[in-house]
Amino acid sequence: MYFSRQTFPLYFIFLVCACTGTDSASMQEPLPLTGTIARSEVRIKEKWRPIVKIISQKPQKTPPFRVTGKEWKIHWKNKAAGELILILYDTSNPDYSEILANTSTQDEDVIYLTGKGQYILEVVGKQPYEVLVEELR
């Protein structure tokens, strides 16, 4: 094949572009993925909403409360030394009960739970305490 001095540079540029895959489509910015949402983006729209709040210094049982969110939490605070016990009951299973906290010192903690349903929370304590139940919605 014979190339003149005028056609050789054009043929060479075409050959280089063909071998490296450089064309106008590949020089464009990549398209963003669609249909995917990161978990952190979903959490921004969700909020913790209170269900039950107790501020007391005597033993109590909450009325039944319903959890409809996918995640919920119980934040408890024992404001003074003295025994504090939190017991959770599932109303759909009368034989079920679980001790979530048992302390005798001034302390606080958050317990994260999953599972929808109807529950009763019993708090045993004779000193000042606070309990807040919230669900993620």
C-alpha positions in Angstrom: 0.0 0.0 0.0 1.4 3.4 -1.0 0.7 6.6 1.1 1.6 10.0 0.0 3.0 12.5 2.4 -0.4 14.2 2.6 -2.5 11.1 3.4 0.0 9.3 5.8 -0.7 11.6 8.8 -4.5 11.2 8.4 -4.1 7.4 8.1 -1.8 7.3 11.2 -4.3 9.3 13.3 -7.1 7.0 12.2 -5.0 3.9 13.0 -4.1 5.2 16.5 -7.7 6.0 17.3 -8.9 2.7 16.1 -6.3 0.7 18.1 -6.8 2.6 21.4 -10.6 2.7 21.2 -10.6 6.5 21.4 -13.8 7.9 19.9 -16.2 10.6 20.8 -18.4 8.3 22.9 -15.6 7.1 25.1 -14.4 10.6 25.8 -17.7 11.6 27.4 -18.1 11.4 31.1 -19.5 8.1 32.4 -23.2 8.1 33.0 -24.3 7.9 36.7 -25.9 4.8 37.9 -29.7 5.0 38.3 -32.1 3.1 40.6 -29.6 2.8 43.5 -30.0 4.6 46.8 -27.3 4.4 49.5 -28.5 3.4 53.0 -27.2 6.8 54.3 -29.5 8.6 51.9 -32.5 6.6 53.1 -31.7 7.3 56.8 -31.9 11.1 56.1 -35.6 10.8 55.3 -36.3 8.5 58.3 -36.7 10.0 61.8 -36.9 8.6 65.3 -40.4 9.2 66.6 -41.4 8.8 70.3 -43.8 6.1 71.3 -43.6 6.1 75.1 -41.9 8.4 77.6 -41.8 7.7 81.3 -40.3 10.1 83.9 -41.0 8.7 87.4 -39.6 7.4 90.6 -42.0 4.5 91.2 -42.6 1.1 89.5 -44.8 1.3 86.4 -46.2 -0.8 83.5 -46.9 1.0 80.3 -50.2 0.4 78.5 -49.7 -1.8 75.3 -47.9 0.2 72.6 -47.5 -0.7 68.9 -44.2 -0.7 67.0 -44.7 -0.3 63.3 -41.2 0.8 62.3 -38.4 -1.6 61.2 -36.2 -0.6 64.0 -36.8 0.8 67.5 -34.9 1.8 70.6 -35.3 2.2 74.3 -33.2 4.9 76.0 -33.1 4.5 79.8 -31.5 6.6 82.4 -31.1 5.8 86.1 -30.7 9.2 87.7 -29.7 8.0 91.2 -28.3 4.9 92.9 -31.0 2.3 93.3 -32.2 -0.8 91.4 -33.7 -0.2 88.0 -35.1 -3.1 86.0 -36.7 -2.9 82.5 -38.8 -5.9 81.4 -40.3 -6.2 77.9 -43.4 -8.2 77.2 -44.8 -9.2 73.8 -48.6 -9.1 73.9 -48.9 -11.6 71.1 -46.9 -14.1 73.2 -47.9 -14.1 76.8 -45.1 -16.5 77.8 -42.4 -14.1 76.5 -40.7 -11.6 78.7 -37.1 -10.3 78.5 -35.1 -8.3 81.0 -33.5 -5.5 79.0 -31.7 -3.7 81.8 -30.9 -4.4 85.4 -28.7 -1.9 87.3 -28.3 -0.5 90.7 -26.0 2.4 89.9 -26.5 5.8 88.3 -26.2 4.9 84.6 -27.9 5.1 81.2 -27.9 3.2 78.0 -29.7 2.7 74.6 -31.0 -0.6 73.5 -31.7 -1.1 69.8 -34.4 -3.6 68.8 -36.1 -4.9 65.6 -39.5 -6.4 65.1 -42.9 -5.0 64.7 -45.6 -5.8 67.2 -47.4 -4.8 70.3 -45.4 -4.6 73.6 -45.7 -3.7 77.2 -42.7 -2.3 79.2 -42.5 -2.8 82.9 -40.1 -0.5 84.8 -39.1 -1.4 88.4 -37.4 1.4 90.3 -38.0 3.6 93.3 -35.5 6.4 92.5 -35.8 9.0 89.7 -35.5 7.5 86.2 -36.4 8.2 82.6 -37.3 5.8 79.8 -38.0 6.8 76.2 -39.2 4.3 73.5 -38.8 5.5 69.9 -39.2 3.9 66.5 -37.5 4.7 63.2 -40.0 5.7 60.6 
